[in-house]
Amino acid sequence: MTERGSISRLQDVSRLTVDEDRIFSATHEEILNGETTDIYFVKTRDVLKSGSLLGTDVVAEVFTRKSGVFAGLSEMLFLLKDCGDIKVEALSEGDEFSSREVLVRISGPYGSFGMLETVYLGMLASSTAWATAARECVVAAQGKPVLCFGARHVHPAVAPAMERVAVRFGGCQAASCILGAKLAGMEPSGTVPHAAILIAGDTLKLARLYDQAMAPDEPRIVLVDTFKDETEESLRIAEALDGRLSGVRLDTPGERGGVTPELVRELRWRLDCAGFKEVSIIASGGITPERIKVLSEAGVDSFGVGSYISNPSPRDMTMDIKMIDGRPIAKRGRLPGLQENPRLKRVL
């Protein structure tokens, strides 16, 4: 393992060796060392250094072409905190922003922060996309709980970051990934998967085992789409648990028509008629903001959202140098000089 800051020239890259017998995601040390940056930024350092230009004073601005919810700043600042005499201004994480609005402004010697552009833009792009998708679901739910269940859809190296952002800045009320929830300052949420019910051989049997095994304060929420009709299973379990059933989760696969408003309405009706008005309905499986609105109107009480948050519409980040030694500048097609944004606050 190389020491932090060792990747600063092409010779360092040539000397770097890696062991292929490993999990392939970057470690924190490798990220901080600069080992995940693009090679052209290392070449840039060598070239600028040869012309005594590496210490050139610049101001750079970061923006994206789509509106969204800003996130990823805390990781970016952790990356840059030891990068010398630089100044960083930014929006607050969780702020909504418009297309092409300046999100971050960095001032200082280019050599202090330029080589890590790939890394901090990636942090901002991923986190902002996750936060934006989560916020869309939360807004669609109009106050009903949204839980982030997206860890299985992404590499485990980034799953905790995704679920933390979904909770902290997207507004989700819970997360299933253990580390993600802990990083968000809460305990992870979830019950058991279909695998447990399949192994038990009967949903009611599994529900009874779950009831016996879990602590009294653990909510009794049971999947009801594994073997029988969802309403039939829900009534069987509600009657057997005798007031201890908190909710039933619908995760009906597309091969069986998925979770539909008609199914939700029937289930809510039958539970109410049988005296189980306190049993809530949770929907999961392919949940999107559009489906949240429809299912909420039908009677769903909370939503488990996976891939819509974990694999969102991209928020590609761009960083442009806009000032050099106090002079406005920009590449063709961009406006020279700083773009005013009174919402930026000094953060480093």
C-alpha positions as CSV (number, residue, x, y, z in Angstrom):
1,M,0.0,0.0,0.0
2,T,1.3,3.4,-0.9
3,E,1.2,6.4,1.4
4,R,-1.5,9.1,0.9
5,G,-0.5,11.6,-1.7
6,S,2.0,9.3,-3.4
7,I,0.2,9.4,-6.7
8,S,1.4,12.8,-8.0
9,R,3.3,12.0,-11.2
10,L,3.4,9.3,-13.9
11,Q,6.4,7.6,-12.2
12,D,4.2,6.9,-9.2
13,V,1.6,5.2,-11.4
14,S,4.2,3.0,-13.1
15,R,5.5,1.9,-9.7
16,L,2.0,1.1,-8.4
17,T,1.2,-2.6,-8.2
18,V,-2.1,-4.3,-7.2
19,D,-3.1,-7.7,-6.0
20,E,-5.9,-9.2,-8.2
21,D,-6.9,-11.6,-5.4
22,R,-9.2,-9.0,-3.7
23,I,-12.6,-7.4,-3.8
24,F,-12.2,-5.0,-6.8
25,S,-13.7,-1.8,-5.3
26,A,-11.2,0.8,-4.1
27,T,-10.3,1.0,-0.4
28,H,-10.6,4.3,1.4
29,E,-6.8,4.5,1.3
30,E,-6.6,4.0,-2.4
31,I,-9.2,6.7,-3.0
32,L,-7.3,9.2,-0.8
33,N,-4.0,8.2,-2.4
34,G,-5.4,9.4,-5.8
35,E,-5.4,5.8,-7.2
36,T,-8.9,6.2,-8.6
37,T,-8.3,9.4,-10.5
38,D,-8.1,9.5,-14.3
39,I,-4.6,9.2,-15.7
40,Y,-4.9,12.4,-17.7
41,F,-4.9,14.5,-14.5
42,V,-1.6,12.9,-13.4
43,K,-0.1,13.7,-16.8
44,T,-1.5,17.3,-16.4
45,R,0.5,17.6,-13.2
46,D,3.7,16.5,-14.9
47,V,3.2,18.9,-17.8
48,L,2.3,21.9,-15.7
49,K,5.1,21.2,-13.2
50,S,7.6,21.2,-16.1
51,G,6.5,24.7,-17.0
52,S,6.4,25.9,-13.4
53,L,2.6,26.3,-13.7
54,L,1.3,23.8,-11.2
55,G,0.9,26.5,-8.5
56,T,-1.3,28.7,-10.8
57,D,-4.1,30.4,-8.8
58,V,-7.5,29.3,-10.3
59,V,-11.2,29.4,-9.4
60,A,-13.2,26.4,-10.6
61,E,-17.0,25.9,-10.5
62,V,-19.0,22.7,-10.5
63,F,-22.5,22.3,-12.0
64,T,-24.8,19.8,-13.6
65,R,-27.2,20.1,-16.5
66,K,-30.2,18.7,-14.7
67,S,-32.0,20.0,-11.6
68,G,-31.9,17.9,-8.4
69,V,-31.1,17.6,-4.8
70,F,-27.5,18.3,-3.8
71,A,-25.5,15.7,-1.9
72,G,-22.0,14.3,-1.6
73,L,-20.3,17.4,-0.2
74,S,-19.3,15.8,3.1
75,E,-17.2,13.2,1.3
76,M,-15.7,15.7,-1.0
77,L,-14.6,17.9,1.9
78,F,-13.1,14.9,3.7
79,L,-11.1,14.2,0.5
80,L,-9.9,17.8,0.2
81,K,-9.3,18.7,3.8
82,D,-5.6,18.2,3.6
83,C,-5.1,19.5,0.1
84,G,-3.4,22.8,1.1
85,D,-4.5,26.4,0.9
86,I,-7.8,26.1,-0.9
87,K,-11.2,27.7,-0.4
88,V,-14.4,25.8,-1.0
89,E,-17.9,27.3,-1.2
90,A,-21.0,25.2,-1.8
91,L,-24.7,24.7,-1.4
92,S,-25.8,22.8,1.6
93,E,-26.5,19.1,1.2
94,G,-30.2,18.5,0.8
95,D,-30.7,21.8,-1.1
96,E,-32.7,21.6,-4.3
97,F,-31.0,23.3,-7.2
98,S,-31.7,24.3,-10.8
99,S,-30.1,23.3,-14.1
100,R,-26.6,24.7,-14.5
101,E,-26.7,26.4,-11.1
102,V,-23.2,26.6,-9.5
103,L,-23.1,23.9,-6.8
104,V,-19.4,24.1,-5.6
105,R,-16.7,26.7,-6.2
106,I,-13.1,25.9,-5.4
107,S,-10.3,28.6,-5.2
108,G,-6.6,28.0,-4.8
109,P,-3.5,26.7,-6.5
110,Y,-4.5,24.2,-9.2
111,G,-1.9,21.7,-8.1
112,S,-3.6,21.5,-4.7
113,F,-6.9,20.0,-5.9
114,G,-6.9,19.5,-9.7
115,M,-5.7,15.9,-9.8
116,L,-8.6,14.7,-7.7
117,E,-11.3,16.1,-10.0
118,T,-12.4,12.6,-11.1
119,V,-12.9,11.5,-7.5
120,Y,-14.9,14.4,-6.1
121,L,-17.0,14.8,-9.2
122,G,-17.9,11.1,-8.9
123,M,-18.8,11.5,-5.2
124,L,-21.1,14.5,-6.1
125,A,-22.6,12.9,-9.1
126,S,-23.6,9.6,-7.4
127,S,-24.8,11.2,-4.2
128,T,-26.8,13.9,-5.9
129,A,-28.5,11.3,-8.2
130,W,-29.4,9.1,-5.2
131,A,-30.7,12.0,-3.2
132,T,-32.7,13.4,-6.1
133,A,-34.4,10.0,-6.7
134,A,-35.1,9.5,-3.0
135,R,-36.6,12.9,-2.7
136,E,-38.9,12.3,-5.7
137,C,-40.3,9.2,-4.0
138,V,-40.7,11.0,-0.7
139,V,-42.6,13.9,-2.3
140,A,-44.8,11.5,-4.2
141,A,-45.6,9.7,-0.9
142,Q,-46.9,12.9,0.7
143,G,-45.9,12.1,4.2
144,K,-46.2,8.3,4.1
145,P,-42.9,6.5,5.0
146,V,-40.5,5.6,2.2
147,L,-37.9,3.0,3.0
148,C,-34.7,2.5,1.0
149,F,-34.2,-1.1,0.0
150,G,-31.6,-0.5,-2.8
151,A,-28.5,-2.1,-1.5
152,R,-28.9,-5.3,-3.5
153,H,-28.9,-3.4,-6.8
154,V,-25.5,-1.8,-6.5
155,H,-21.9,-2.9,-5.6
156,P,-21.6,-3.4,-1.8
157,A,-18.8,-0.8,-1.7
158,V,-21.2,2.0,-2.5
159,A,-24.4,0.6,-1.0
160,P,-23.9,2.2,2.4
161,A,-23.1,5.6,0.8
162,M,-26.3,5.3,-1.3
163,E,-28.6,4.4,1.6
164,R,-27.1,7.1,3.9
165,V,-27.7,9.7,1.3
166,A,-31.3,8.5,0.7
167,V,-32.1,8.9,4.3
168,R,-30.0,12.0,5.2
169,F,-30.8,14.1,2.1
170,G,-33.5,12.3,0.2
171,G,-35.9,12.1,3.1
172,C,-36.3,8.3,3.4
173,Q,-37.4,7.3,6.9
174,A,-35.3,4.0,7.0
175,A,-32.7,1.9,5.2
176,S,-32.2,-1.8,5.1
177,C,-28.4,-1.9,4.6
178,I,-26.8,-2.3,8.0
179,L,-23.8,0.1,7.5
180,G,-25.9,2.5,5.5
181,A,-28.4,2.9,8.2
182,K,-25.7,3.2,10.9
183,L,-24.0,5.9,8.9
184,A,-27.3,7.7,8.7
185,G,-27.6,7.6,12.5
186,M,-30.4,5.0,12.8
187,E,-30.9,1.2,13.1
188,P,-31.5,-0.8,9.9
189,S,-35.1,-1.7,9.0
190,G,-36.5,-4.9,7.4
191,T,-38.2,-8.2,8.1
192,V,-37.5,-11.4,6.3
193,P,-37.3,-12.3,2.6
194,H,-39.2,-14.8,0.5
195,A,-36.4,-17.3,1.1
196,A,-37.4,-17.7,4.8
197,I,-41.0,-18.4,3.9
198,L,-40.1,-20.8,1.1
199,I,-37.8,-22.7,3.6
200,A,-40.5,-22.8,6.2
201,G,-43.0,-24.0,3.6
202,D,-45.9,-21.9,4.8
203,T,-46.3,-18.2,5.4
204,L,-48.3,-18.6,8.6
205,K,-45.7,-21.0,10.0
206,L,-42.9,-18.5,9.3
207,A,-45.0,-15.7,10.8
208,R,-45.4,-17.6,14.0
209,L,-41.7,-18.4,14.1
210,Y,-40.9,-14.7,13.5
211,D,-43.3,-13.7,16.2
212,Q,-41.7,-16.1,18.7
213,A,-38.1,-15.2,17.8
214,M,-38.2,-11.4,17.6
215,A,-38.2,-9.0,20.6
216,P,-41.6,-7.6,21.7
217,D,-40.8,-4.2,20.3
218,E,-39.9,-5.4,16.8
219,P,-42.8,-4.7,14.4
220,R,-44.4,-7.9,13.0
221,I,-44.5,-7.3,9.3
222,V,-44.9,-10.3,7.0
223,L,-44.7,-10.9,3.2
224,V,-48.0,-12.3,2.0
225,D,-47.5,-13.0,-1.7
226,T,-45.3,-16.2,-1.5
227,F,-47.8,-19.1,-1.7
228,K,-51.4,-18.1,-1.5
229,D,-53.7,-15.2,-2.4
230,E,-52.5,-12.1,-0.7
231,T,-55.7,-11.3,1.0
232,E,-56.2,-14.8,2.2
233,E,-52.6,-14.9,3.7
234,S,-53.1,-11.5,5.3
235,L,-56.3,-12.6,7.1
236,R,-54.8,-15.9,8.3
237,I,-51.7,-14.2,9.8
238,A,-53.7,-11.3,11.3
239,E,-56.0,-13.8,13.1
240,A,-53.2,-16.0,14.2
241,L,-51.0,-13.2,15.7
242,D,-54.1,-11.8,17.5
243,G,-53.3,-8.1,17.5
244,R,-49.6,-8.4,17.2
245,L,-49.4,-8.0,13.4
246,S,-48.1,-4.5,12.5
247,G,-48.3,-4.8,8.7
248,V,-48.3,-7.0,5.6
249,R,-45.9,-6.4,2.7
250,L,-47.0,-6.8,-0.9
251,D,-44.1,-7.7,-3.3
252,T,-46.2,-9.6,-5.9
253,P,-44.0,-10.3,-9.0
254,G,-44.8,-9.0,-12.5
255,E,-45.5,-12.6,-13.6
256,R,-48.5,-12.5,-11.3
257,G,-49.5,-9.0,-12.3
258,G,-47.5,-7.1,-9.7
259,V,-48.8,-4.9,-6.9
260,T,-51.9,-3.2,-8.4
261,P,-54.3,-0.6,-7.0
262,E,-57.1,-3.1,-7.3
263,L,-55.2,-5.6,-5.1
264,V,-54.4,-3.0,-2.5
265,R,-58.1,-1.8,-2.4
266,E,-59.3,-5.4,-1.9
267,L,-56.8,-6.1,0.7
268,R,-57.5,-2.9,2.6
269,W,-61.3,-3.6,2.4
270,R,-61.0,-7.2,3.6
271,L,-58.7,-6.3,6.5
272,D,-61.0,-3.5,7.6
273,C,-64.1,-5.7,7.4
274,A,-62.4,-8.4,9.5
275,G,-61.5,-5.8,12.2
276,F,-57.8,-5.4,11.3
277,K,-57.8,-1.7,10.5
278,E,-54.6,-1.2,12.4
279,V,-52.7,-3.6,10.1
280,S,-50.8,-1.4,7.6
281,I,-50.0,-2.3,4.0
282,I,-46.4,-1.9,2.7
283,A,-45.7,-2.1,-1.0
284,S,-42.4,-3.0,-2.6
285,G,-41.1,-4.2,-6.0
286,G,-40.5,-1.9,-8.9
287,I,-41.7,1.1,-6.9
288,T,-41.4,4.5,-8.7
289,P,-42.8,8.0,-7.8
290,E,-45.6,7.4,-10.3
291,R,-46.6,4.1,-8.7
292,I,-46.3,5.6,-5.3
293,K,-49.0,8.1,-6.1
294,V,-51.4,5.5,-7.5
295,L,-50.8,2.9,-4.8
296,S,-51.0,5.5,-2.1
297,E,-54.5,6.6,-3.3
298,A,-55.5,2.9,-3.2
299,G,-54.5,2.5,0.4
300,V,-50.8,1.6,0.7
301,D,-49.3,3.0,4.0
302,S,-45.6,2.9,3.2
303,F,-43.2,2.0,0.4
304,G,-40.0,0.0,0.0
305,V,-38.0,1.5,-2.9
306,G,-35.0,-0.2,-4.4
307,S,-33.7,0.3,-7.9
308,Y,-35.4,3.7,-8.5
309,I,-33.1,5.1,-5.8
310,S,-30.0,2.9,-6.3
311,N,-30.0,3.2,-10.1
312,P,-31.3,6.7,-10.7
313,S,-31.2,9.1,-13.7
314,P,-27.6,10.4,-13.8
315,R,-26.6,13.8,-12.5
316,D,-23.3,14.2,-14.4
317,M,-21.0,16.8,-12.8
318,T,-18.8,19.2,-14.7
319,M,-16.0,21.4,-13.3
320,D,-14.8,24.4,-15.3
321,I,-12.0,26.7,-14.5
322,K,-13.5,30.2,-14.6
323,M,-10.7,32.4,-13.3
324,I,-6.9,32.2,-13.7
325,D,-4.7,34.6,-11.6
326,G,-7.8,36.9,-11.2
327,R,-8.7,37.0,-14.9
328,P,-12.0,35.7,-16.2
329,I,-11.6,32.8,-18.6
330,A,-13.6,29.8,-20.0
331,K,-13.4,27.4,-22.9
332,R,-15.5,28.1,-25.9
333,G,-19.3,27.7,-25.3
334,R,-19.0,28.7,-21.6
335,L,-19.2,32.1,-20.1
336,P,-15.9,33.5,-18.7
337,G,-15.8,34.6,-15.1
338,L,-17.7,33.5,-12.0
339,Q,-21.4,32.8,-12.2
340,E,-23.1,34.5,-9.3
341,N,-24.9,32.3,-6.8
342,P,-25.7,34.0,-3.4
343,R,-26.7,30.6,-2.0
344,L,-23.0,29.4,-1.9
345,K,-21.5,29.3,1.6
346,R,-17.9,28.9,2.7
347,V,-17.4,25.3,3.8
348,L,-13.6,24.9,3.7
